[in-house]
Amino acid sequence: MTAKEQLKIMLLKENLTIKDLAPRLAKYTKRHYTAQSISSKLFNGTLRYNEFEDIANLLGYKIKVEK
C-alpha cells in the first residue's frame, strides 16, 4: 500500500479532507502546507517519510514496521 492510499484511508476514518488537513499540519509542524502542496506531493510521490510521520502523529496514528 502506498503512502497516498494509507493517507486517504486515515483521512476517511477521521472524516477529514486534505483541505482540512493542511492548516492543522502547518500549525502542528510550524511549516507552510497547503492542500495543493500536500496533493502534489502525494501525486508525484515526493511526500517525505517525516512528513507522513507528522501526519500520522497529528491524526493519532502510529507507523508500524513489521517483518
C-alpha positions, 0 to 999 in steps of 0.5 A: 500500500502506498503512502497516498492510499494509507493517507486517504484511508486515515483521512476517511476514518477521521472524516477529514479532507486534505483541505482540512488537513493542511492548516492543522499540519502547518500549525502542528509542524510550524511549516507552510502546507497547503492542500495543493502542496500536500496533493502534489506531493502525494501525486508525484510521490515526493511526500517525505517519510517525516512528513507522513510521520507528522501526519500520522502523529497529528491524526493519532496514528502510529507507523508500524514496521513489521517483518 
